[in-house]
Amino acid sequence: MEITEKIRIPSDHGYLSAVVCKPNVTAKGLAILLPGYLDSKDYDHLVVLGNDLAKYGYVVIRFDATGTWGSSGNVDDYSVTQRLKDLDEVLAYAQREFRPKKVLLMGHSMGGMIALLYAARHNTIDGVTAIMAPYAFVRPNNAEKRDEKAHGRNKVITFHVVNFLQIRKKHLKLKHPIQ
């Protein structure tokens, strides 16, 4: 049985409200789940995805962005820039606590866009999944150009664009690309 606990991750606005779900086996890596625009870490689709990833052997962190739901700050602080800073804080916490060998970012809607933007500029990210993210950010040609420009090398991030309704319908009983 997976272990789930509520935590507070220190941030520049106080703390980020988060949930960590740990597998009952040696972890394969870390998966950070990012909710959509003003959404919560506790929405059913992220909880189900997080629990299934823990069953596959990943430590999973879901968190509320600054100024939303259980996290410190004001909704006026909510921005793309702040969400990227929040992700920095979550990753720093995860590196200290879990020392993951593999880091995956998965986001829904705006969370998918944040995951893509972050991964394009940080070579420590091993995989990205954008679920129903804004179209301009999930077209592979655009992503490859951004990555080459940002890093000056030919690194290509693999994107998994997922229709969440299909996943939900099958309750994630699919062969998952990160197994």
Buried (B, 14 or more C-beta within 10 A) or exposed (E): EBEBEEBBBEBEBEBBBBBBBBBEEEBBBBBBBBBBBBBBBBBEBBBBBBBBBBBBBBBBBBBBBBBBBBBBBEEEBBEEEBBBBBBBBBBEBBEEBBEBEBBBBBBBBBBBBBBBBBBBEBEEBBBBBBBBBEEEBBEEEBBBEBBBEBEEEEEEBEBBBBEEEEBEEEEBEEEEEBE
